[in-house]
Every structure is written in structure tokens, then in C-alpha cells.
Amino acid sequence: MSSGVTVTKRGRAEIAPLSAILDLVAAQAVGMVQRRSAKGVDMHGSTMQPYSPLYAMQLRSVGENANVDLTRSGAYLAGISERSRVVSADGGSVVIGPGTGTSPTMPLPPPYVFSESKTPEQRADAFADWKAAPKKAGRSPSHNQLARYLSVKRPHLGLTADEMKRIAAAVRAILVRQAR
């Protein structure tokens, strides 16, 4: 999943190098997606759908915040960057999205630990047993695969209307400065 931004040149005037404008657009778009997603806001400006009650309980049990912010390890959002760029005589476009990197696995207690058929003491014992058991090191699915999964319920890889306006204003400000 990736998000695209297109910059179009009009007329014959060469006001600013298109590559510099695309650098600005890419950097701003990446930062906006990362900051907004880390606040739990999707690409439509809405609060992201909450985690399931079980997943939230699993997160809290290991001292994590159950707020939806896509930052459990931080590597997924940090890996969002420019993925491709096209420059033509009429303008250019830049695509941002997650890369193919992975994050270290961060184990969570399995669902049976929280079974409602257990007493609170049995759940505490099951959690203590899980916590004491050795954990196998591993890696998450690739971030681009993770993005496909996350975007179904939490569409975050795109820009809100306000973010698009802010980028357009930044580009206009550069063009106006360059035209002087």
C-alpha cells in the first residue's frame, strides 16, 4: 500500500527544479503520515478503529498502551519513505509507503492466558508461566505486507484533505519565492 502525490508544471516557465519540489513533497507527506498514524488518526481524519478487546488486553498485560497508534516497535512507521518517483515534461509524481523491512517480534501472551473460563488466579498463573517461558526471537512479516493487513481496518497510508492543502501551500510558497 502506498500513497502518491503528483506535481504538475503549467506553461513553459521553469520556476524551481522539479526534483527539489518532489523532495519537499515526499518529505512532508512521509512526516504527515507518520505523525498522524502515531496519534491514531487515519487518512480520512478519523480515529482509527480500536484494537479487539483481546489484543488490547494482551498489550496491556506486557505494559503496552492499548491506544491504536501503529507504533509497537516503531520500525513500521519509521520505514515509511519514498518508494518511487517519476519526472516527465509535464510534471512528476512521488509514491510513499512502507519498505520491505521487518520488525523484531514482540511476543504477546496467547489468548488462552486470558480465557474467561479461568479464575483470576488461574489467569495470573498462566501469565506468569508464559512470562517465564523462553521466547523465540524472530521477525514480523515485511512492512509492505503488514501495511496491506493494517490498511483494511486502519487506512493510514494516504493524506487527509487538510494535509494535501498544507503540502500544496508549501509548494506554492516555494514557487512564489523562486519567481521573485
Secondary structure, 3 states (H helix, E strand, C coil): CCEEEEEECCCCCCCCCHHHHHHHHHHHHHHHHHHHHHCCECCCCCECCCCCHHHHHHHHHCCCCCCCCCCCCCHHHHCCEEEEEEEECCEEEEEEECCCCCCECCCCCCHHHHCCCCCHHHHHHHHHHHHHCCCCCCECCCHHHHHHHHHHHCCCCCCCHHHHHHHHHHHHHHHHHHHC
